[in-house]
Amino acid sequence: MEKYDYKNLTLDLDEEGYLKDFESWTEAVACAMADKEKIATECPLSEERLEILRFMRGYWQKFNAFPILRAVCKNVHQAKGCNYKQFPDPIVAWKIAGLPKPTPEVFAKIKYTP
């Protein structure tokens, strides 16, 4: 288990940097995760980023799956490609959203390859 300290917050992460407790996620946790993943240094995160993260979490809770990337922007009423603009690597967005480590099958489908 890994600990990550950010301001007045300590995150409990697994050895690969995924949040250990799905229920412990808050917007402050998202800021800490974004800082750890070097996606953002400002907190709070932009509303556009938070909308994407909230949608991913809600989708995960309902379907126990990662949302189809093409559908994310449509569902959060943002411009096409918003997810790649806000989070160039979907795996990093997955981590910041506090979702558990994806299965190898999911990982293969959503892994960012430049």
C-alpha positions as CSV (number, residue, x, y, z in Angstrom):
1,M,0.0,0.0,0.0
2,E,1.1,3.5,-0.8
3,K,0.3,6.8,0.9
4,Y,0.2,10.1,-0.9
5,D,0.1,13.3,1.0
6,Y,-1.4,16.4,-0.5
7,K,-2.0,19.5,1.6
8,N,-4.1,18.3,4.6
9,L,-5.0,15.0,2.9
10,T,-3.5,11.5,2.9
11,L,-4.6,9.1,0.2
12,D,-4.5,5.3,0.6
13,L,-3.4,3.9,-2.8
14,D,-2.6,0.5,-4.0
15,E,0.9,-0.2,-5.3
16,E,-0.1,1.1,-8.8
17,G,-1.6,4.3,-7.6
18,Y,-5.3,3.4,-7.6
19,L,-7.5,4.7,-4.7
20,K,-8.1,1.8,-2.3
21,D,-11.5,2.9,-1.2
22,F,-14.0,3.9,-3.9
23,E,-16.2,5.5,-1.2
24,S,-13.5,7.8,0.1
25,W,-13.4,9.8,-3.2
26,T,-14.2,13.5,-2.9
27,E,-13.3,16.5,-5.2
28,A,-10.4,17.1,-2.8
29,V,-9.2,13.6,-3.4
30,A,-9.6,14.2,-7.2
31,C,-7.3,17.2,-6.8
32,A,-4.7,15.2,-4.9
33,M,-4.9,12.4,-7.5
34,A,-4.6,15.0,-10.4
35,D,-1.5,16.4,-8.6
36,K,0.0,13.0,-8.2
37,E,-0.6,12.2,-11.9
38,K,0.8,15.6,-12.9
39,I,-2.5,16.5,-14.7
40,A,-3.3,19.6,-12.7
41,T,-1.7,21.6,-9.9
42,E,-4.6,23.9,-9.3
43,C,-7.5,23.0,-7.0
44,P,-10.4,22.9,-7.3
45,L,-10.3,21.2,-10.7
46,S,-12.2,22.9,-13.5
47,E,-15.9,22.2,-13.7
48,E,-15.4,20.5,-17.1
49,R,-12.9,18.0,-15.5
50,L,-15.2,17.4,-12.5
51,E,-18.2,16.7,-14.8
52,I,-16.2,14.0,-16.6
53,L,-15.0,12.5,-13.4
54,R,-18.5,12.5,-11.8
55,F,-20.0,10.9,-14.9
56,M,-17.3,8.2,-14.9
57,R,-18.0,7.4,-11.3
58,G,-21.7,7.3,-11.8
59,Y,-21.4,5.1,-14.8
60,W,-19.1,2.8,-12.9
61,Q,-21.5,2.6,-10.0
62,K,-24.4,1.8,-12.3
63,F,-22.8,-0.6,-14.8
64,N,-19.5,-1.7,-13.1
65,A,-17.8,-0.7,-16.3
66,F,-15.8,2.1,-18.0
67,P,-18.1,4.3,-20.2
68,I,-17.6,4.3,-23.9
69,L,-15.2,7.1,-24.4
70,R,-17.2,8.6,-27.4
71,A,-20.2,8.9,-25.1
72,V,-18.6,10.7,-22.3
73,C,-18.7,14.2,-23.8
74,K,-22.2,13.8,-25.1
75,N,-23.4,12.8,-21.6
76,V,-21.7,15.7,-19.9
77,H,-22.8,18.2,-22.6
78,Q,-19.3,19.1,-23.6
79,A,-17.7,19.4,-27.1
80,K,-16.7,16.2,-28.9
81,G,-13.3,15.0,-27.7
82,C,-13.6,16.7,-24.3
83,N,-12.3,13.7,-22.5
84,Y,-9.1,13.6,-24.4
85,K,-8.7,17.4,-24.0
86,Q,-9.1,17.2,-20.3
87,F,-7.5,13.8,-19.7
88,P,-5.2,12.8,-22.6
89,D,-4.8,9.3,-21.1
90,P,-8.1,7.6,-20.1
91,I,-6.3,5.4,-17.5
92,V,-5.2,8.5,-15.7
93,A,-8.8,9.8,-15.7
94,W,-9.8,6.4,-14.3
95,K,-7.4,6.8,-11.4
96,I,-8.4,10.4,-10.7
97,A,-12.0,9.4,-10.7
98,G,-11.1,6.9,-7.9
99,L,-12.2,3.8,-9.8
100,P,-10.6,0.5,-9.0
101,K,-7.8,-0.9,-11.2
102,P,-9.3,-2.0,-14.5
103,T,-9.2,-5.6,-15.6
104,P,-6.6,-6.4,-18.3
105,E,-9.4,-6.6,-20.9
106,V,-10.6,-3.1,-20.1
107,F,-7.1,-1.8,-19.8
108,A,-6.3,-3.0,-23.3
109,K,-9.4,-1.3,-24.7
110,I,-8.9,2.1,-23.2
111,K,-5.1,2.4,-22.9
112,Y,-3.9,5.5,-24.5
113,T,-1.3,4.9,-27.3
114,P,0.3,8.0,-28.9
